[in-house]
Amino acid sequence: VQLQAYGGGLVQSGGYLQLSCAVSASFHALNRMGWFRQVPGRQRELVSMLTNGAGTNYADSVKGRFTISRDGNKNTVSLQMNDLKPEDTAVYFCYADQYYSGRYFEFWGRGTLVTVSS
């Protein structure tokens, strides 16, 4: 499974961006799809996750501002980010996992940088 993320950039505080991730596999073959982010020197953290048949979840820091969605026709997972804050500045990574033969396989896309200026 290959993931290609795009849509990062520079935005002012209070602004918005949409990240998208093109997924090479059908959503039906995947268990979870979502987004993580990482700031240099810190651990990668979950931003939002969409689980097939089980809904979505968000980090407390982004609840009410970010929305994850997917498009089955285009095989994309998107993250709409509104009311961005400087603390949202990070490299964002697209993620997916797949359950196969008794174990989970994880897949990561290359990161896309989001910079929020104050």
matplotlib code that plots the C-alpha trace (Angstrom):
import matplotlib.pyplot as plt

x = [0.0, 1.4, 0.3, 1.0, 0.2, -0.1, -1.6, 0.8, 2.0, 2.2, -0.8, -1.5, -3.0, -6.8, -6.5, -7.2, -5.7, -6.8, -4.4, -5.2, -3.7, -4.0, -4.1, -3.2, -5.5, -9.2, -10.6, -12.3, -8.9, -7.8, -8.5, -7.7, -6.6, -5.6, -3.1, -0.2, 2.0, 5.5, 7.5, 11.3, 12.5, 9.1, 7.3, 4.9, 1.3, -2.0, -4.1, -7.1, -8.0, -10.8, -11.6, -13.6, -16.9, -16.0, -16.1, -13.5, -11.4, -9.4, -6.7, -8.2, -6.1, -7.8, -11.4, -13.8, -11.3, -10.1, -12.3, -11.2, -13.0, -12.6, -13.6, -14.1, -14.3, -11.0, -9.3, -8.3, -8.3, -8.5, -8.0, -9.7, -7.9, -9.7, -8.8, -5.1, -2.8, 1.0, 1.1, -0.4, 2.9, 4.4, 5.1, 1.9, 2.0, -0.7, -1.2, -3.0, -3.0, -4.2, -5.1, -3.8, -2.8, -3.2, -1.3, -1.5, 0.7, 1.3, 1.9, 3.1, 3.2, 6.0, 5.3, 3.9, 4.9, 2.3, 3.5, 1.2, 2.5, 1.4]
y = [0.0, 3.4, 6.7, 10.1, 13.1, 16.7, 20.0, 21.4, 24.9, 28.2, 29.8, 32.5, 31.8, 31.4, 30.3, 26.9, 24.2, 20.9, 17.9, 15.0, 11.5, 9.3, 5.7, 3.0, 0.3, 0.1, 1.3, -2.0, -3.7, -1.3, -1.2, 2.3, 5.5, 8.7, 11.5, 11.9, 14.9, 15.4, 18.4, 18.0, 16.6, 15.3, 12.1, 11.6, 12.1, 11.0, 13.8, 11.9, 8.4, 6.9, 3.2, 1.2, 0.4, 2.2, 5.9, 8.6, 10.0, 13.1, 14.4, 16.7, 19.6, 19.5, 18.6, 21.0, 22.4, 19.5, 17.1, 13.8, 12.4, 9.9, 9.6, 6.1, 7.0, 8.8, 6.6, 9.7, 10.6, 14.2, 16.4, 19.7, 22.0, 25.2, 27.9, 26.8, 27.8, 28.1, 25.0, 23.1, 23.6, 20.2, 17.7, 15.7, 12.1, 10.0, 6.6, 3.4, -0.2, -3.5, -6.7, -9.7, -13.3, -12.6, -9.3, -5.7, -4.0, -0.3, 2.1, 5.6, 8.4, 11.0, 13.9, 17.2, 20.4, 22.7, 26.0, 28.3, 31.8, 33.9]
z = [0.0, -1.0, 0.5, -1.0, 1.1, -0.2, 0.7, 3.3, 3.3, 5.2, 6.6, 9.2, 12.6, 12.3, 8.7, 7.1, 5.0, 3.7, 3.5, 1.3, 1.0, -2.1, -1.1, -3.5, -2.0, -1.7, 1.6, 2.0, 2.3, 5.0, 8.8, 9.7, 7.9, 9.4, 10.2, 12.6, 13.1, 14.4, 15.6, 15.6, 18.9, 19.9, 19.4, 16.5, 17.7, 16.5, 15.0, 13.7, 12.8, 10.8, 11.5, 9.1, 10.7, 13.9, 13.2, 13.8, 16.7, 17.2, 19.4, 22.1, 20.8, 17.4, 18.3, 16.8, 14.4, 12.3, 10.3, 8.7, 5.7, 3.0, -0.7, -1.8, -5.4, -5.4, -2.7, -0.7, 2.9, 3.7, 6.8, 6.8, 9.3, 10.4, 12.9, 12.7, 15.5, 15.7, 17.8, 14.8, 13.0, 12.3, 9.6, 9.0, 8.0, 6.3, 7.9, 7.1, 8.4, 7.2, 8.9, 7.1, 8.1, 11.8, 12.1, 11.3, 8.7, 8.9, 6.0, 6.1, 3.6, 3.3, 5.5, 4.4, 6.3, 7.8, 9.1, 11.0, 11.6, 14.5]

ax = plt.figure().add_subplot(projection="3d")
ax.plot(x, y, z, "-o")
ax.set_aspect("equal")
plt.show()
